[in-house]
Amino acid sequence: MEQLILDTAYQWFTTQGVQSFTMDDIASRLGMSKKTLYRYFVSRQELVEKVANRLSSDYEAAMVTVDEKPVDSLRKLLGYIGTVLNYCKKINPVFFTDLRRHYPVQWVELNKSMENTIGSRIIRTLETGIQEGIFRGNLHPQLVIAIWQQHLATDFEFASRLTNDYSKDEVFRQALYLFLYGVVTPAAIPSLEEELSSFTNNTHEQTQLHTHQ
């Protein structure tokens, strides 16, 4: 029962926001009494903490999957960025807004965890790729990732406000192109363009699959 409650709350909170659901709503929609719900979770804050921890763990696990792939630095970087973009598309920005406004401790912890999870990996990949001649030798990986993460947060908020003209996918795709073409060497551009063709097709298919689930 506890797992069912957590699974359901995770789905609702991350797609519709935390503030859309009171504990009464959750109990009613799950067809249980409030007494039963409170037996497993004493407050909505506890439920939010569990959901945030699960999101952090799932994000880390997705990155580990990329870690284990025997590919070069360019493909590794695309794998990490693809994972980030998939999470950006799956998670409603309202979830993070609700955390920041109403659960600041959980927001800070989750944001720090997710930034550390991706930041250390991209820095390591850039450093390796520079040695391989894939990424530009004049890059400062730690500064690059700091700038990229700031831009990602801005892109995420910008995409959430769009109602027409451009899809969320297109916003992230253009941001991806700007970043990647800025870090690869001229010699690596043909490989990048080949990988991007496959990458954009795969992410589109994943988005379509997620939409129809």
C-alpha positions as CSV (number, residue, x, y, z in Angstrom):
1,M,0.0,0.0,0.0
2,E,2.8,2.4,0.9
3,Q,4.4,1.8,-2.5
4,L,1.1,2.4,-4.3
5,I,0.6,5.7,-2.5
6,L,4.2,6.8,-3.4
7,D,3.9,5.7,-7.0
8,T,0.7,7.6,-7.4
9,A,1.9,10.7,-5.7
10,Y,5.1,10.7,-7.8
11,Q,3.0,10.6,-11.0
12,W,0.6,13.3,-9.9
13,F,3.1,15.7,-8.3
14,T,5.6,15.6,-11.2
15,T,3.0,16.0,-13.9
16,Q,0.5,18.3,-12.2
17,G,2.3,20.0,-9.3
18,V,2.2,19.4,-5.6
19,Q,-0.2,22.1,-4.7
20,S,-2.9,20.6,-6.9
21,F,-3.4,17.8,-4.4
22,T,-4.3,17.9,-0.7
23,M,-4.1,14.8,1.5
24,D,-7.9,14.6,1.2
25,D,-7.6,14.6,-2.6
26,I,-5.0,11.8,-2.5
27,A,-7.0,9.6,-0.2
28,S,-10.2,10.2,-2.2
29,R,-8.6,9.4,-5.5
30,L,-7.0,6.3,-4.2
31,G,-10.3,5.2,-2.7
32,M,-9.0,5.0,0.8
33,S,-9.8,6.7,4.1
34,K,-7.6,9.6,5.3
35,K,-6.8,7.4,8.4
36,T,-5.3,4.8,6.1
37,L,-3.3,7.4,4.2
38,Y,-1.9,9.0,7.3
39,R,-0.9,5.6,8.6
40,Y,1.8,5.5,5.9
41,F,2.5,9.2,5.5
42,V,1.9,11.6,8.4
43,S,1.8,14.7,6.2
44,R,2.0,16.0,2.6
45,Q,5.5,17.2,3.4
46,E,6.7,13.7,4.1
47,L,5.1,12.6,0.8
48,V,6.8,15.4,-1.0
49,E,10.2,14.5,0.6
50,K,9.7,10.9,-0.6
51,V,8.8,11.9,-4.1
52,A,11.8,14.3,-4.3
53,N,14.1,11.6,-3.1
54,R,12.8,9.2,-5.6
55,L,13.2,11.6,-8.4
56,S,16.8,12.2,-7.4
57,S,17.5,8.5,-7.2
58,D,15.8,7.8,-10.6
59,Y,17.9,10.6,-12.2
60,E,21.1,9.2,-10.8
61,A,20.2,5.7,-12.0
62,A,19.5,7.0,-15.5
63,M,22.9,8.6,-15.6
64,V,24.6,5.4,-14.4
65,T,23.1,3.6,-17.4
66,V,24.9,6.1,-19.6
67,D,28.1,5.6,-17.5
68,E,28.1,1.9,-18.4
69,K,27.9,2.4,-22.2
70,P,31.3,1.7,-23.9
71,V,31.2,4.8,-26.2
72,D,33.5,7.8,-27.0
73,S,33.2,11.1,-25.3
74,L,30.9,12.7,-27.9
75,R,28.3,9.9,-27.6
76,K,28.7,9.9,-23.8
77,L,28.0,13.6,-23.7
78,L,25.0,13.1,-25.9
79,G,23.8,10.3,-23.6
80,Y,24.0,12.5,-20.5
81,I,22.3,15.5,-22.2
82,G,19.6,13.3,-23.7
83,T,18.8,12.0,-20.2
84,V,18.6,15.6,-18.9
85,L,16.3,16.6,-21.7
86,N,14.0,13.6,-21.3
87,Y,13.6,14.6,-17.6
88,C,12.9,18.2,-18.6
89,K,10.2,17.0,-20.9
90,K,8.6,14.6,-18.4
91,I,8.6,16.8,-15.3
92,N,6.1,19.7,-15.3
93,P,7.8,22.9,-14.3
94,V,5.0,23.5,-11.8
95,F,6.4,20.7,-9.7
96,F,9.7,22.6,-9.2
97,T,7.9,25.9,-8.8
98,D,5.8,24.4,-6.0
99,L,8.9,23.0,-4.3
100,R,10.7,26.3,-4.5
101,R,7.8,28.2,-3.0
102,H,6.3,25.8,-0.5
103,Y,9.1,23.3,0.3
104,P,12.3,25.2,0.0
105,V,14.4,22.7,1.9
106,Q,13.4,19.9,-0.4
107,W,13.8,22.2,-3.4
108,V,17.4,23.1,-2.5
109,E,18.3,19.5,-1.8
110,L,16.8,18.1,-5.0
111,N,18.3,20.9,-7.2
112,K,21.7,20.4,-5.6
113,S,21.6,16.7,-6.1
114,M,20.5,16.8,-9.7
115,E,23.1,19.5,-10.6
116,N,25.9,17.4,-8.9
117,T,24.7,14.3,-10.7
118,I,25.0,15.7,-14.1
119,G,27.7,18.3,-13.5
120,S,30.5,16.0,-12.4
121,R,29.8,13.7,-15.3
122,I,29.8,16.4,-18.0
123,I,33.0,17.9,-16.6
124,R,34.7,14.5,-16.7
125,T,33.5,13.8,-20.2
126,L,34.6,17.2,-21.5
127,E,38.1,16.7,-19.9
128,T,38.4,13.3,-21.6
129,G,37.1,14.6,-24.9
130,I,39.6,17.5,-24.9
131,Q,42.4,15.0,-24.6
132,E,40.9,13.0,-27.4
133,G,40.6,16.0,-29.7
134,I,36.8,15.9,-29.8
135,F,36.2,19.0,-27.7
136,R,37.9,22.3,-28.0
137,G,41.2,22.6,-26.1
138,N,40.5,26.1,-24.8
139,L,37.4,25.1,-22.9
140,H,37.2,25.4,-19.1
141,P,34.9,22.4,-18.2
142,Q,33.8,23.7,-14.8
143,L,32.9,27.1,-16.2
144,V,31.2,25.5,-19.2
145,I,28.9,23.3,-17.0
146,A,28.1,26.3,-14.7
147,I,27.0,28.3,-17.8
148,W,25.1,25.4,-19.3
149,Q,23.2,24.6,-16.1
150,Q,22.1,28.3,-15.8
151,H,21.0,28.3,-19.4
152,L,19.1,25.0,-18.9
153,A,17.1,26.4,-16.0
154,T,16.2,29.4,-18.1
155,D,15.3,27.2,-21.1
156,F,13.1,25.1,-18.9
157,E,11.1,28.1,-17.6
158,F,10.9,29.6,-21.1
159,A,9.6,26.3,-22.6
160,S,7.0,26.0,-19.9
161,R,5.5,29.4,-20.8
162,L,5.2,28.6,-24.5
163,T,1.6,28.2,-25.8
164,N,2.3,28.2,-29.5
165,D,5.0,29.0,-32.1
166,Y,7.5,26.5,-30.8
167,S,7.2,23.2,-29.0
168,K,9.1,22.4,-25.8
169,D,11.0,19.8,-27.8
170,E,12.2,22.5,-30.3
171,V,13.3,24.8,-27.5
172,F,15.5,22.1,-26.0
173,R,16.8,21.0,-29.4
174,Q,17.9,24.5,-30.3
175,A,19.6,24.9,-26.9
176,L,21.3,21.5,-27.4
177,Y,22.7,22.6,-30.8
178,L,24.0,25.8,-29.4
179,F,25.9,24.0,-26.7
180,L,27.3,21.1,-28.7
181,Y,28.5,23.2,-31.7
182,G,30.2,25.5,-29.2
183,V,32.3,22.7,-27.5
184,V,33.3,20.4,-30.4
185,T,36.3,20.9,-32.5
186,P,35.9,21.6,-36.3
187,A,37.2,18.1,-37.0
188,A,34.5,16.5,-34.9
189,I,31.6,18.4,-36.5
190,P,30.8,15.7,-39.1
191,S,30.6,13.1,-36.3
192,L,28.4,15.4,-34.3
193,E,26.0,16.0,-37.1
194,E,25.8,12.2,-37.8
195,E,25.1,11.6,-34.1
196,L,22.6,14.4,-33.9
197,S,20.5,13.0,-36.7
198,S,20.1,9.7,-34.8
199,F,19.8,11.4,-31.4
200,T,16.9,13.7,-32.4
201,N,15.0,10.8,-34.0
202,N,15.5,8.7,-30.9
203,T,14.4,11.4,-28.5
204,H,11.3,12.2,-30.7
205,E,10.3,8.5,-30.5
206,Q,10.8,8.4,-26.7
207,T,8.6,11.5,-26.4
208,Q,5.9,10.0,-28.6
209,L,6.0,6.8,-26.5
210,H,5.8,8.8,-23.3
211,T,2.9,10.8,-24.6
212,H,0.8,7.7,-25.5
213,Q,1.5,5.8,-22.3
